[in-house]
Amino acid sequence: MASKKRMKANTAAPSKHLFAESIFSIGQLFSLFTAFDDFVTLAMAACTQNLVTKKSWYEDEYLETIAKYKDSELRHEFPKAFASLVIEMEERFSSSAGNDVLGEFFEQHISNGRNGQYFTPFPVCQFMAIAVQENSSEKKTLRIVDPTCGSGRMLIAASKANGPGHEYYGIDIDRTCVKMTALNLFLNGVFNSEVLCANALMPDDFVIAYRVSFLPLGIFKIETKEDSRLWYLQKNSFEKGKKKSSSESIILDQTPFSERKKDDSIQLDLF
């Protein structure tokens, strides 16, 4: 009788939330945030291989991160979580709700305890991406930037709407969000992109950046701001705006809003 019960349990349909289950399991050791952040770090390292050594370019960081789990069987949940993440993202690739599995987990289970972060819903991201596509009539390479990228779903939506032949840039002040975005872009095939950890309102700010590349394939750290293309573009955009506005005084328009013409006021150029 017991054997029949076991057979019945083994043939049950697999859970549709295996990624979440693995992260929850790992979170038993430390905290859910630690488990999630460590997972993203390990996954990024696993996506970047040195073809000479056959190891990750960030093998030392990988080993340092996984070391705290060396005495627990839960360390085996990390590769399971990565496999589940890829499967779930692939299954939801064409979904109207998007395939931002990482961002949804972060919103639902982590951010309530960490500043209450909520990201733009994917259908809204799609709508905004289509608007950008319609306004770019010229056939040229676009530079699309999200200065508060969260988990990167705005850039993913923009890539799906405009195609992979453009440049995609993300900035966020939260380092976990920056890593999420880099991993999301890589797994969605959004190459020729870069994600910067910085305050987008401070042109000289720089913590770290990640370049998502196809050749060579991987997610590569940029640890000095002078090596970051995005940092230069961000800094130059502030300098352009400063030059335009420095010679003009600010005059408040007293005309009622309903009677105003099209707004021709000076704005900061984004690249």
N, C-alpha and C positions, 0 to 999 in steps of 0.2 A: 504493500500500500504506500509506504514511504517513498519507494523508488518511483512509483507512478506520479506522485506529487512533484518529485524533483524533475521528472521529465516534462511535466506540464509547465513548471516554472521556467525551465530552460528554453521552451519553445514560445514563450511569450514575446509579443512584438517589442522590438527595441525602443528605448526612450527617444523622443525627439529632441531632448535637451541634454545630450551627453556632454557637450562642452561645459555647460553650467554645472552639471553634476560633478565633473572632474575638478573644477575650480572650488566648488563647495567642499569637496573631500580634502583637497590640499589645505584649504583655509582652516581646517581643524587644528593644524599645528601652530599657526601663528595668528594671522588675521586674514580676512577675505581680501582686503586691499593688498597685503603683502603677497598673498598667493597670486593674485591677478597681475600685479606689477612684475613679479618674478617671472610669471609665464610669458608676458610680452617681451621681457628682456631675453629670455631663453629662445623664444621663437624667432626674434630678430637675428640672434646670433646663428641660429640654425639655417637661416636663409642666405647666409653670406659665407661662401666656401673659398678657401685659398686652394687653387687648383694644383699648386706645387706640393703643399703639405697634406692636402685632402682633409684639412680641418677648417674650422671656422676662423675667419680673420680675428674673431673676438673670443677665441678659445679660453683665454684667461678669465674674461668676464663671465663666461658661461660656467666655468668650474667654480668660480667664487660665488656665483649666485646659487648653484645647485648644492654647494657644500653644506648649507644649513639643513638640507633634507637627507643627508647621506645615511643617517641611522633610521630612516623611516621608509617603509614600503610605499608610502605615498609619493615618493619621488618618481615612481613609474607612471603616475597620473599625468605628468607633464606631456610626454609624447602622445598619450591617449587624447589629451585635451587638444593638442595641435591637430591631430588627425580629425577629430570631431569638428573642430573649427572649420577646417578646409572643406569637409563634406557639407556642413550646414551652409556655408557661404556659397558653395557650388549649387546646392539645391535651390537656394533663394536668389540666384544671380539675376533672374528676370522678374523677380517678384516686385509688385508695385510698392511693397513696404521696404524694399531695399534688402541688402544682405549685410548690414552693419551689425553683425553678431556681437562684436567686441563692445561697440558703443552702447548697445541695448543692455548688455550685462552691466556695464559700468553705471549707466543711468539708474537701473532698477535696483541694484544690490550694493553699490558702493558709494555713489556720489551724495546720497542723502546724508551720509555722515561726513562728507568732505565737501563743504561749501554748497551743497545742493545744486550740482551742475545738471543742466538739461540741454540736450542738443536739438537743433532744428529738425522737425519731422522730415522723413525722406521725401514724401510727396511735395512738400514746400521747396525742398532742395531741387527737385526735378523741375518745378515750375520756374524757379529762378534761373536754372541752367538753360532752359529753353528760351527764356527772355534774353539771355546773353547771346545765345546762338542766333536769334532773329535780329539782334542789333549789330551783329558783326557781319555786314554784307561783303566786306572785302575778304578775298581769299589770302589770308596771311596767318602766320603763326601767332596764336593768342598767348598771352601771359595771364593766367587766371589765378588770383590770390584770394585766400580766405584768411583774414587777420585774426580770427578767433575760431580756429578750425575744429576744435573739439576732437571728435573721432575721425574726422576727414570725410564725412558723408557728403558734404557740399562739393568737394573736389571729385569724389567718385561720380556723383550725379552729373557734374560738368563734363567729365571725361566720357560718360556714356552719351551725352547729348552732342558733344563737339568732336569726339574722336580722340585717339591717342597721340595724334601728331602735334600736340600743343604742349605748353609748359604749365605745370600745375604747382602752386606754391601754397604752403600752409604755415601759419604762425599761431602759437598758443603759449600762454604763460605757464601752463601746467605740463610738467615733463612727462607724466604718464599719458596725457592726451597726445602729446607730440609723438611718443612711441607708438601709441595706438594708430594714429594717422599714418605713420610711416609703414607699419605692418599692413594696414588696410589697403593702402595704395599699392604695395608690392603684390599682395595676394589678389588684387583686382586687376593687375597688369597695367597700372597707371605709372609708367616709367617716365623718365625725363622730368622728374619732380624733386622737390626738396621741402623739408619741414624744419622750421626753426623754433627753438624754445627761447622765447623772449617776450617782453612787453611790446606789443605792436605800436604803442603810443610813444615809445622811447627809441629813437633811431639808432642809438649807440648800444642798446641792450643786446646781450648775446650770452646764452648759457651753453647751448650745444645745438647742432643741426644734424640732420640725416638726409643723405642723398639716395634716392631710389633710382636704380640704374638697371638697364637691360644688358649692356655691354660695358664693363663686366657686370654680371648678374648679381644683384644683392642690394642690401641696405647698408650704406657706408656712413660711418661717423665723420662729422666735421667738427673738430674740437677747437679750432681757432677761427675767429670771425673773418679774418682776411682770406680764408679759403672758402668762405661761403658766398656763393653767387647771390643767394636770397638776401643776405645781410647787406650787400652792396646795393642791390635794387631797392630795398627798404630805406636805406640811408639816403640814397639819391632822390627818392620820391619826396622826402621831407625837405631836402635842400632846394628842390625845384619849387615846392610850395612856398618856402620861405622867401625865395627871390621874387616871386610874383607878388606876394603880399607886403613885403617890407617897405615898398615905396608908396603904398596906398594907405590912407587912413580909413578906419572903420566907421561907416555911416549907417545908422539904424534907419531902416525903411519904415516910415509911419503910415504907409498905404495899407488899408485893410486887406487881409489875406485874400478875400473873395474878389478884390479888384486888381490884384497884382498880375503882371504879365509873367511870361516865362522867366524863371530864376536864372540870371546870368552871373551870379556872384562867383567869386573865386573859390575853388575847391582844391583840395590836395590831389595831385595827380598820382594815381596808383600805377607806377612804372610807366 
